[in-house]
Amino acid sequence: MHRYIITQELAMLIGRIEHDPKKQLPLQLPESTLGRLELYKELYQQTFGEKVANSDLVDLMLTTLMDRDRAFRRYEKEVERRKKQEAKQQ
């Protein structure tokens, strides 16, 4: 029987934060969502051994969601394709 050891780092869906220039986004979230975000933040800190800002964590979560959403990815490619076609016509 084979035993597989999965570290928390491998088990987390989002992976490590990468930093990118930021823009402001006014945002309000339900208290229950903020509570879960704090728990997720604790898990991130335990997993990667570094503190993370809520904004960085939310950014990575949203990016991960959009990257995994097939319908959104198809739409994104279609928008890019249309932009290229419009640029060629000008």
N, C-alpha and C positions, 0 to 999 in steps of 0.2 A: 504494500500500500504506500502510495506517494503522499507526502505531506507538503502542502504549500503554505508558506508564511506570507501573509499579505500585511505589509506595514500600513499604518494609517495614511502615510503619504501616498501610497499607491491606491488606497481605497477611496480617497477624497475625489469627488467628481470634478472639482474646479482646478486643482493644481496651484502652483506658486504664482504670486502676483508679479506682473511686470509693470513698470511705471511708464506713463505716457502723459503728454501735456493735458491739462484739465480745463473744462469749462464749467461754469456754475449751472446748477439745475435745482430750482426750488422744489422741495419734495416733502410730502407728508405721508407717513405710513401708519397703519394701525399699531397700537401698543403690542398686540399679540405678535405681529410680524417683527417688530423691533426686538421683542424678547427672544424670538427664535434667531434673529440675526446676531444677537449677543452670544447665544449658545454656539452658533456656527463660528463666530469670531474666536471663542475660546478653543474650539476644536482646531481651527487653523493655527492658532498660536502653539498649541500642544504638538501639532503635527510637524510644523515647519520651524518651530523654535524662534519665531520672531513675531513681534506685534504687527497688527495690520489695522489701518484706518477703515472705518465703516464705508467710506466712499470707495476705497480701493476694492473692498470685498464685494460691495454691490456691483461695481463695474465688472469685476470678473465673473460674478454670477450671471449677470445679464448677457455678457459676451458669450459665456458658455451656453446659455439657453438659446441665443440666436444662432450660434454655430451648429447646434444640434437640431434645429427646427428646419426640416427639409423644405417645407412650403416657403418659409422665409428665405432660405438660401436660393431657391428657384426664383423667387421674386427679385431678390437682390441682383442675381445674374441677369435677369430680364431688364431691369432698370439700367444696369451697366451697358448691356448690349444696345439699348435704345439710345443712350447717351453717345456711344461710339458712332452709331448710324447718323445721328443728328450732326455730330462734329464732322463727319465725312461730307455731308450735304452742304455744309457752309463754306 
